[in-house]
Structures are given as C-alpha cells and as structure tokens.
Amino acid sequence: VLEALNNTGTRHVVPHVFSNNGMKVYQHLYYLIQEDQKKKNYIKGLIADSAPGPMSIRDNLRHGNFKNNQVVLPLLSHLFMVNQANKVSLGENIRQTYEAALALMKNWK
C-alpha cells in the first residue's frame, strides 16, 4: 500500500477500514508511516466501518423494522483503545476522546 501511495505522489490519506482485521491493517500501516519522519502527518483521518451494518442477519431473521438504537459509548471506547494501541499519551488520548464525545453529542442523530 505504501509503495502504491509513494508511486502516485499522494500527500495525504484517509484509510477506510472494515471490522477488526481492517483495524489491524490500519495499525500496521500507521506504524510504518510513523517510522518515516517525513510522513508524520500523512494520515488525515480514519473511517472505521464495523460492517455489516444495522440491517444484519439478526434483524432480517426477526423480520422487524429497523430502529436506530445505537449508542455513542462504543465509538468513544474504540477511539480510546485505538489511540492506546498507537501509543498516544494518556493525556492526549483523554483529550481526543473528550473532544470526540462533545462532537458526537452535538452531531449525533
């Protein structure tokens, strides 16, 4: 992936990952990018897609109408755990998680 990005002259990237294996690939990519001092700010964001989404097999088997009853806490805990894995300092991790919580409370529908 890094070779392809280098060959295209890409300056920034926003990975879109799916489920646990996608997050593992992202973490590996993150570590490789951090080793190159010239690319410290290469990753500009992350889209973490848990898939298969709200209309899962369970919902289809129940034959019920989908109701969005998702909660914010798993999103915040996921951010905190990924930051820990990426060796973000505890203080910075708490700050980022707090800022994400404020943004989610403002924008969550």
N, CA and C atoms as a LAMMPS dump frame, in Angstrom:
ITEM: TIMESTEP
0
ITEM: NUMBER OF ATOMS
327
ITEM: BOX BOUNDS ff ff ff
-5.0000000000000000e+02 5.0000000000000000e+02
-5.0000000000000000e+02 5.0000000000000000e+02
-5.0000000000000000e+02 5.0000000000000000e+02
ITEM: ATOMS id mol type element x y z
1 1 1 N 0.837 -1.19 0
2 1 2 C 0 0 0
3 1 3 C 0.876 1.247 0
4 2 1 N 1.9 1.251 0.86
5 2 2 C 2.773 2.429 0.915
6 2 3 C 3.492 2.645 -0.41
7 3 1 N 3.936 1.567 -1.031
8 3 2 C 4.622 1.691 -2.319
9 3 3 C 3.691 2.307 -3.361
10 4 1 N 2.451 1.852 -3.399
11 4 2 C 1.489 2.401 -4.355
12 4 3 C 1.232 3.88 -4.067
13 5 1 N 1.117 4.241 -2.797
14 5 2 C 0.898 5.643 -2.447
15 5 3 C 2.105 6.498 -2.822
16 6 1 N 3.298 5.979 -2.582
17 6 2 C 4.509 6.717 -2.938
18 6 3 C 4.618 6.908 -4.447
19 7 1 N 4.243 5.878 -5.206
20 7 2 C 4.342 5.957 -6.668
21 7 3 C 3.36 6.954 -7.27
22 8 1 N 2.259 7.206 -6.591
23 8 2 C 1.267 8.144 -7.122
24 8 3 C 1.512 9.569 -6.646
25 9 1 N 2.439 9.756 -5.736
26 9 2 C 2.731 11.098 -5.221
27 9 3 C 1.69 11.612 -4.255
28 10 1 N 0.933 10.733 -3.68
29 10 2 C -0.104 11.111 -2.727
30 10 3 C 0.528 11.764 -1.504
31 11 1 N -0.057 12.883 -1.052
32 11 2 C 0.483 13.587 0.112
33 11 3 C -0.25 13.25 1.395
34 12 1 N -1.537 12.878 1.287
35 12 2 C -2.339 12.568 2.463
36 12 3 C -3.265 11.404 2.147
37 13 1 N -3.689 10.717 3.2
38 13 2 C -4.57 9.575 3.019
39 13 3 C -5.558 9.506 4.184
40 14 1 N -6.774 9.038 3.892
41 14 2 C -7.792 8.763 4.907
42 14 3 C -8.198 7.306 4.718
43 15 1 N -7.622 6.392 5.498
44 15 2 C -7.972 4.978 5.338
45 15 3 C -9.434 4.703 5.7
46 16 1 N -10.041 3.779 4.975
47 16 2 C -11.398 3.304 5.257
48 16 3 C -11.258 1.82 5.568
49 17 1 N -11.446 1.456 6.832
50 17 2 C -11.21 0.074 7.253
51 17 3 C -12.514 -0.595 7.647
52 18 1 N -12.537 -1.913 7.497
53 18 2 C -13.723 -2.698 7.81
54 18 3 C -13.408 -3.691 8.92
55 19 1 N -14.142 -3.624 9.991
56 19 2 C -14.121 -4.575 11.082
57 19 3 C -12.747 -4.686 11.737
58 20 1 N -12.553 -5.756 12.509
59 20 2 C -11.321 -5.912 13.295
60 20 3 C -10.083 -6.093 12.431
61 21 1 N -10.176 -6.894 11.384
62 21 2 C -8.994 -7.106 10.541
63 21 3 C -8.583 -5.828 9.839
64 22 1 N -9.551 -5.035 9.422
65 22 2 C -9.228 -3.75 8.806
66 22 3 C -8.502 -2.832 9.77
67 23 1 N -8.908 -2.849 11.03
68 23 2 C -8.247 -2.022 12.036
69 23 3 C -6.815 -2.509 12.27
70 24 1 N -6.61 -3.811 12.225
71 24 2 C -5.245 -4.345 12.376
72 24 3 C -4.362 -3.891 11.224
73 25 1 N -4.895 -3.921 10.003
74 25 2 C -4.132 -3.451 8.841
75 25 3 C -3.836 -1.956 8.989
76 26 1 N -4.827 -1.199 9.439
77 26 2 C -4.617 0.238 9.657
78 26 3 C -3.497 0.475 10.665
79 27 1 N -3.521 -0.257 11.777
80 27 2 C -2.49 -0.062 12.794
81 27 3 C -1.11 -0.365 12.228
82 28 1 N -1 -1.409 11.429
83 28 2 C 0.292 -1.738 10.816
84 28 3 C 0.72 -0.61 9.869
85 29 1 N -0.209 -0.121 9.055
86 29 2 C 0.077 0.984 8.152
87 29 3 C 0.504 2.219 8.945
88 30 1 N -0.194 2.49 10.044
89 30 2 C 0.119 3.64 10.885
90 30 3 C 1.561 3.554 11.403
91 31 1 N 1.945 2.378 11.92
92 31 2 C 3.302 2.216 12.445
93 31 3 C 4.343 2.407 11.347
94 32 1 N 4.094 1.865 10.164
95 32 2 C 5.043 2.019 9.058
96 32 3 C 5.196 3.491 8.666
97 33 1 N 4.083 4.197 8.631
98 33 2 C 4.136 5.616 8.273
99 33 3 C 4.862 6.42 9.346
100 34 1 N 4.657 6.084 10.609
101 34 2 C 5.308 6.817 11.693
102 34 3 C 6.82 6.63 11.681
103 35 1 N 7.302 5.527 11.118
104 35 2 C 8.75 5.303 11.031
105 35 3 C 9.415 6.277 10.068
106 36 1 N 8.682 6.784 9.097
107 36 2 C 9.196 7.738 8.121
108 36 3 C 8.882 9.146 8.628
109 37 1 N 9.886 9.849 9.134
110 37 2 C 9.683 11.161 9.749
111 37 3 C 9.044 12.17 8.79
112 38 1 N 9.255 12.015 7.48
113 38 2 C 8.697 12.951 6.504
114 38 3 C 7.187 12.752 6.333
115 39 1 N 6.654 11.648 6.835
116 39 2 C 5.24 11.352 6.642
117 39 3 C 4.462 11.342 7.956
118 40 1 N 4.953 12.02 8.97
119 40 2 C 4.299 12.008 10.282
120 40 3 C 2.833 12.415 10.215
121 41 1 N 2.482 13.366 9.357
122 41 2 C 1.101 13.85 9.258
123 41 3 C 0.42 13.356 7.99
124 42 1 N 0.835 12.226 7.51
125 42 2 C 0.334 11.653 6.26
126 42 3 C -1.128 11.235 6.378
127 43 1 N -1.496 10.616 7.503
128 43 2 C -2.874 10.168 7.719
129 43 3 C -3.68 11.345 8.251
130 44 1 N -4.729 11.714 7.518
131 44 2 C -5.542 12.864 7.886
132 44 3 C -6.867 12.477 8.528
133 45 1 N -7.159 11.215 8.613
134 45 2 C -8.411 10.777 9.21
135 45 3 C -8.532 9.272 9.109
136 46 1 N -9.621 8.738 9.635
137 46 2 C -9.877 7.302 9.593
138 46 3 C -11.371 7.074 9.55
139 47 1 N -11.795 6.221 8.643
140 47 2 C -13.189 5.794 8.594
141 47 3 C -13.206 4.347 9.074
142 48 1 N -13.785 4.126 10.245
143 48 2 C -13.866 2.782 10.825
144 48 3 C -15.285 2.261 10.605
145 49 1 N -15.415 1.3 9.715
146 49 2 C -16.707 0.75 9.32
147 49 3 C -16.827 -0.645 9.917
148 50 1 N -17.789 -0.808 10.821
149 50 2 C -17.886 -2.086 11.518
150 50 3 C -18.519 -3.173 10.673
151 51 1 N -19.325 -2.808 9.686
152 51 2 C -19.985 -3.768 8.788
153 51 3 C -20.522 -4.973 9.559
154 52 1 N -21.557 -5.632 9.231
155 52 2 C -22.379 -5.448 8.039
156 52 3 C -23.435 -4.363 8.181
157 53 1 N -23.444 -3.618 9.242
158 53 2 C -24.384 -2.526 9.369
159 53 3 C -25.629 -2.925 10.139
160 54 1 N -26.548 -1.978 10.287
161 54 2 C -27.716 -2.227 11.136
162 54 3 C -28.657 -3.296 10.59
163 55 1 N -28.724 -3.475 9.283
164 55 2 C -29.618 -4.487 8.726
165 55 3 C -28.865 -5.81 8.62
166 56 1 N -28.512 -6.342 9.742
167 56 2 C -27.733 -7.577 9.793
168 56 3 C -28.64 -8.793 9.663
169 57 1 N -28.046 -9.954 9.647
170 57 2 C -28.798 -11.207 9.573
171 57 3 C -29.782 -11.293 10.726
172 58 1 N -29.36 -10.882 11.905
173 58 2 C -30.239 -10.921 13.079
174 58 3 C -31.503 -10.099 12.839
175 59 1 N -31.337 -8.894 12.279
176 59 2 C -32.5 -8.051 12.011
177 59 3 C -33.418 -8.676 10.962
178 60 1 N -32.823 -9.28 9.945
179 60 2 C -33.633 -9.907 8.904
180 60 3 C -34.371 -11.137 9.429
181 61 1 N -33.741 -11.905 10.311
182 61 2 C -34.402 -13.077 10.873
183 61 3 C -35.577 -12.686 11.761
184 62 1 N -35.466 -11.581 12.423
185 62 2 C -36.552 -11.103 13.29
186 62 3 C -37.717 -10.531 12.475
187 63 1 N -37.459 -10.175 11.237
188 63 2 C -38.466 -9.567 10.365
189 63 3 C -39.047 -8.297 10.972
190 64 1 N -38.25 -7.615 11.746
191 64 2 C -38.733 -6.385 12.379
192 64 3 C -38.264 -5.167 11.62
193 65 1 N -38.874 -4.068 11.919
194 65 2 C -38.426 -2.804 11.342
195 65 3 C -37.185 -2.35 12.089
196 66 1 N -36.241 -1.801 11.341
197 66 2 C -35.003 -1.334 11.955
198 66 3 C -35.248 -0.059 12.739
199 67 1 N -34.742 -0.023 13.937
200 67 2 C -34.764 1.187 14.761
201 67 3 C -33.325 1.485 15.145
202 68 1 N -32.91 2.696 14.91
203 68 2 C -31.542 3.071 15.234
204 68 3 C -31.432 3.27 16.743
205 69 1 N -30.96 2.242 17.418
206 69 2 C -30.785 2.327 18.865
207 69 3 C -29.309 2.231 19.236
208 70 1 N -28.471 2.668 18.315
209 70 2 C -27.044 2.641 18.581
210 70 3 C -26.707 3.669 19.656
211 71 1 N -25.646 3.398 20.375
212 71 2 C -25.211 4.31 21.426
213 71 3 C -23.8 4.805 21.113
214 72 1 N -23.434 5.899 21.709
215 72 2 C -22.158 6.562 21.437
216 72 3 C -20.982 5.874 22.131
217 73 1 N -21.207 5.27 23.273
218 73 2 C -20.106 4.731 24.076
219 73 3 C -19.157 3.799 23.316
220 74 1 N -19.649 2.854 22.498
221 74 2 C -18.693 2.005 21.764
222 74 3 C -17.774 2.8 20.837
223 75 1 N -18.272 3.871 20.24
224 75 2 C -17.43 4.691 19.371
225 75 3 C -16.297 5.331 20.159
226 76 1 N -16.638 5.859 21.322
227 76 2 C -15.626 6.517 22.151
228 76 3 C -14.618 5.514 22.712
229 77 1 N -15.098 4.356 23.136
230 77 2 C -14.169 3.355 23.677
231 77 3 C -13.258 2.829 22.578
232 78 1 N -13.786 2.712 21.354
233 78 2 C -12.969 2.262 20.228
234 78 3 C -11.864 3.279 19.94
235 79 1 N -12.219 4.558 19.916
236 79 2 C -11.222 5.604 19.718
237 79 3 C -10.136 5.522 20.786
238 80 1 N -10.555 5.381 22.04
239 80 2 C -9.595 5.32 23.144
240 80 3 C -8.651 4.12 22.987
241 81 1 N -9.214 2.95 22.644
242 81 2 C -8.384 1.74 22.519
243 81 3 C -7.433 1.82 21.328
244 82 1 N -7.89 2.37 20.207
245 82 2 C -7.01 2.516 19.043
246 82 3 C -5.892 3.495 19.361
247 83 1 N -6.22 4.59 20.043
248 83 2 C -5.177 5.534 20.446
249 83 3 C -4.156 4.873 21.363
250 84 1 N -4.621 4.051 22.302
251 84 2 C -3.695 3.342 23.193
252 84 3 C -2.778 2.428 22.379
253 85 1 N -3.352 1.7 21.427
254 85 2 C -2.548 0.802 20.589
255 85 3 C -1.534 1.582 19.767
256 86 1 N -1.898 2.811 19.388
257 86 2 C -0.992 3.654 18.61
258 86 3 C -0.052 4.471 19.492
259 87 1 N -0.045 4.162 20.783
260 87 2 C 0.871 4.76 21.753
261 87 3 C 0.69 6.269 21.908
262 88 1 N -0.567 6.718 21.785
263 88 2 C -0.887 8.118 22.088
264 88 3 C -0.804 8.266 23.604
265 89 1 N -0.213 9.358 24.069
266 89 2 C -0.081 9.546 25.515
267 89 3 C -1.463 9.556 26.163
268 90 1 N -1.521 9.176 27.437
269 90 2 C -2.797 9.088 28.133
270 90 3 C -3.52 10.437 28.147
271 91 1 N -2.787 11.503 28.438
272 91 2 C -3.399 12.826 28.476
273 91 3 C -3.976 13.226 27.126
274 92 1 N -3.219 12.999 26.055
275 92 2 C -3.692 13.32 24.71
276 92 3 C -4.874 12.436 24.329
277 93 1 N -4.821 11.176 24.726
278 93 2 C -5.902 10.237 24.442
279 93 3 C -7.199 10.696 25.116
280 94 1 N -7.11 11.078 26.373
281 94 2 C -8.288 11.563 27.097
282 94 3 C -8.826 12.83 26.438
283 95 1 N -7.93 13.736 26.033
284 95 2 C -8.347 14.974 25.376
285 95 3 C -9.08 14.668 24.07
286 96 1 N -8.52 13.776 23.244
287 96 2 C -9.15 13.442 21.969
288 96 3 C -10.506 12.761 22.173
289 97 1 N -10.571 11.864 23.148
290 97 2 C -11.825 11.169 23.424
291 97 3 C -12.88 12.152 23.926
292 98 1 N -12.483 13.08 24.77
293 98 2 C -13.408 14.107 25.275
294 98 3 C -13.923 14.975 24.129
295 99 1 N -13.008 15.409 23.248
296 99 2 C -13.418 16.237 22.113
297 99 3 C -14.36 15.466 21.188
298 100 1 N -14.091 14.183 20.992
299 100 2 C -14.973 13.359 20.165
300 100 3 C -16.342 13.229 20.815
301 101 1 N -16.377 13.081 22.137
302 101 2 C -17.656 12.976 22.846
303 101 3 C -18.465 14.257 22.674
304 102 1 N -17.817 15.392 22.784
305 102 2 C -18.527 16.666 22.593
306 102 3 C -19.074 16.781 21.174
307 103 1 N -18.258 16.401 20.185
308 103 2 C -18.711 16.475 18.801
309 103 3 C -19.862 15.51 18.54
310 104 1 N -19.784 14.318 19.113
311 104 2 C -20.864 13.332 18.918
312 104 3 C -22.16 13.804 19.567
313 105 1 N -22.063 14.369 20.77
314 105 2 C -23.277 14.859 21.444
315 105 3 C -23.922 15.977 20.628
316 106 1 N -23.111 16.777 19.958
317 106 2 C -23.633 17.885 19.162
318 106 3 C -24.229 17.385 17.848
319 107 1 N -23.611 16.385 17.226
320 107 2 C -23.98 15.991 15.871
321 107 3 C -24.721 14.667 15.754
322 108 1 N -24.793 13.877 16.793
323 108 2 C -25.405 12.535 16.725
324 108 3 C -26.9 12.662 16.536
325 109 1 N -27.416 11.942 15.566
326 109 2 C -28.865 11.968 15.323
327 109 3 C -29.423 10.582 15.325
